[in-house]
Amino acid sequence: MCNDFRSRVELGTIGQDFSDLRIPLRFPEGLPNLEARDHIRITDRAPIVRWAAAAEAGGEGAAELVQRRWSWPGPGGKPVYNFRSDSREFGSGRCLIVTDGFYEFTTPAEPRKDKRKDKWLFTLAGEDWFCIAGLWRATKEVGEAFTMLTTPPGPDVAPYHDRQVAVLPRERWRDWLDGSAPAKDLLGPCPEGMLRVEKVG
């Protein structure tokens, strides 16, 4: 399960790329200061993009970028930071999580002196940044928060983990955000070669 990701994407780049896709992008809480971060962990705040209803967006639907907490408290208090998408439909609360890489960890073949696991960085081949499909909700405990959706692993991730985060191709971002396509048509394992992997620790 993904519990660490990277976000070093500049705000101007996000805005330009959404404009190129003809997806209106608003900043209802003002232009955020998106600090480049190599590690975003559970309970940290991070940038997400969600859909604003027509009434909220001045007459037509639009995407909006806000920063929210990663994970909300689940039953028993454990953080819900990943959520299985298998055979589920998500009619509301869809969002995109802005990232340029996520990490997975594996037990080393030979025990390390520092007792740490091997650390692997996954990035999207041919793109400087990408989006992970997520859900957001308002909670009484922590306010608005988001979680990452997961799928069975594609061939690039399978050697490292038995699940993977749901990476959405750019041409499907709007379909996910505005709810115009069912989740089963959008969420699934990445095809071979879509992700690059690099050992970073």
C-alpha positions in Angstrom: 0.0 0.0 0.0 1.3 3.4 -0.9 2.2 5.5 2.2 4.7 7.9 0.7 4.7 10.0 -2.5 6.5 12.9 -4.1 5.1 16.2 -5.3 7.5 18.7 -7.0 5.1 20.0 -9.5 5.0 23.8 -10.0 1.6 25.6 -9.9 2.2 27.2 -13.3 2.8 23.8 -14.8 -0.4 22.4 -13.4 -2.4 25.3 -14.6 -1.0 25.2 -18.1 -1.5 21.5 -18.5 -5.1 21.7 -17.4 -5.6 24.6 -19.8 -4.1 22.4 -22.6 -6.6 19.8 -21.8 -9.4 22.4 -21.8 -10.3 21.7 -18.2 -11.1 25.0 -16.4 -9.1 25.2 -13.2 -10.0 27.4 -10.2 -8.3 28.3 -7.0 -11.2 28.9 -4.6 -8.8 29.4 -1.6 -6.3 31.5 -3.5 -3.1 30.6 -5.2 -1.4 28.0 -3.0 2.3 27.9 -2.2 3.1 24.5 -3.6 6.4 23.7 -1.9 8.5 21.0 -3.7 8.4 17.9 -1.5 10.2 14.6 -1.9 8.1 13.0 0.7 4.4 13.4 1.5 3.3 11.0 4.2 0.0 10.0 5.9 -1.7 13.0 7.6 0.4 15.6 5.6 -1.5 18.1 3.4 -1.1 17.8 -0.3 -2.6 19.3 -3.5 -5.7 17.7 -5.0 -8.0 18.6 -7.8 -11.7 18.1 -7.5 -14.8 19.1 -9.4 -16.9 22.2 -8.5 -20.5 22.1 -9.4 -21.8 24.5 -12.0 -23.5 26.7 -9.3 -20.1 27.0 -7.4 -18.1 27.6 -10.6 -20.1 30.5 -11.9 -22.4 28.7 -14.3 -20.4 25.8 -15.6 -18.5 23.0 -14.0 -14.8 23.5 -13.4 -12.0 21.8 -11.6 -10.6 23.4 -8.5 -7.2 22.9 -6.8 -7.1 22.8 -3.0 -4.7 21.4 -0.4 -6.1 18.8 1.9 -5.0 16.2 4.5 -4.0 12.7 3.3 -6.1 10.2 5.1 -9.1 10.3 7.4 -9.7 8.3 10.6 -11.4 4.9 9.8 -13.1 2.5 12.2 -11.0 2.1 15.3 -9.0 5.2 14.4 -6.7 3.7 11.8 -6.0 6.1 8.9 -7.7 5.4 5.6 -5.0 6.4 3.2 -5.6 3.8 0.5 -9.0 2.5 -0.7 -9.7 -0.5 -2.9 -11.4 0.5 -6.1 -12.2 -3.1 -7.3 -15.8 -3.5 -8.4 -16.8 -0.3 -6.8 -18.5 2.8 -8.3 -17.8 6.2 -7.0 -20.5 8.7 -7.9 -19.3 11.5 -5.8 -16.2 12.7 -4.0 -13.8 12.0 -6.9 -10.5 13.8 -7.0 -7.0 13.8 -8.6 -3.9 13.7 -6.4 -1.0 15.7 -8.0 2.3 13.9 -7.9 5.4 13.2 -9.9 6.3 9.9 -8.2 5.3 7.4 -5.6 7.2 5.0 -3.5 7.0 1.3 -2.6 9.2 -0.7 -0.2 10.4 -4.3 -0.3 12.3 -6.6 2.0 15.9 -6.7 0.8 17.3 -10.0 -0.4 20.2 -9.6 2.0 19.4 -8.0 5.4 20.7 -4.5 5.6 22.8 -3.2 8.5 20.4 -0.3 9.0 17.5 -2.8 8.9 15.6 -0.6 6.5 13.7 -1.9 3.5 14.6 -1.3 -0.1 12.9 1.8 -1.4 11.6 2.2 -5.0 10.4 5.3 -6.8 7.8 4.9 -9.6 7.4 7.7 -12.1 5.3 8.0 -15.3 7.2 7.2 -18.5 7.2 10.2 -20.9 5.6 12.7 -18.4 7.0 15.0 -15.8 4.0 14.6 -13.5 0.8 12.7 -13.3 -2.4 12.2 -11.2 -3.5 9.4 -9.0 -7.3 8.8 -8.7 -8.6 9.5 -5.2 -11.6 10.3 -3.1 -12.2 13.2 -0.8 -14.7 13.6 2.0 -15.6 15.9 4.9 -15.1 14.4 8.3 -16.0 15.8 11.8 -12.6 14.6 13.1 -10.1 16.2 10.6 -12.2 18.2 8.2 -11.9 17.5 4.5 -9.3 14.8 3.6 -8.5 12.5 0.8 -7.4 8.9 0.1 -5.8 7.2 -2.8 -7.6 4.5 -4.8 -5.8 1.2 -5.5 -6.1 -1.5 -8.1 -4.5 -4.9 -8.7 -0.9 -4.3 -9.8 0.2 -4.0 -13.4 3.4 -5.7 -14.6 5.6 -2.7 -13.6 4.5 -2.8 -10.0 3.8 -6.5 -9.4 7.4 -7.4 -8.6 7.3 -4.9 -5.7 3.7 -5.0 -4.3 0.4 -6.8 -4.7 -1.5 -3.6 -5.1 -0.9 -0.3 -7.0 -2.3 3.2 -6.9 -4.8 4.0 -9.7 -2.8 6.2 -12.2 -5.1 8.0 -14.6 -4.0 9.0 -18.1 -4.4 12.7 -18.8 -7.1 12.2 -21.4 -9.3 10.7 -18.7 -8.8 13.3 -16.0 -12.0 15.2 -16.8 -14.1 12.0 -17.2 -13.0 11.1 -13.6 -13.6 14.5 -12.2 -17.0 15.3 -13.6 -18.3 11.8 -13.1 -19.2 11.3 -16.8 -17.6 7.9 -17.0 -18.1 4.9 -14.6 -15.1 4.0 -12.4 -14.8 0.6 -14.0 -14.0 2.2 -17.3 -11.3 4.4 -15.8 -9.5 2.5 -13.0 -7.3 -0.4 -13.6 -3.7 -1.7 -13.5 -1.1 0.3 -15.6 0.0 -1.5 -18.8 3.5 -2.7 -19.0 6.0 0.1 -19.6 3.7 2.9 -18.4 5.7 3.3 -15.2 9.5 3.6 -14.7 11.0 2.3 -11.5 14.3 3.3 -9.8 15.8 2.2 -6.5 16.4 5.2 -4.4 17.1 3.7 -1.0 
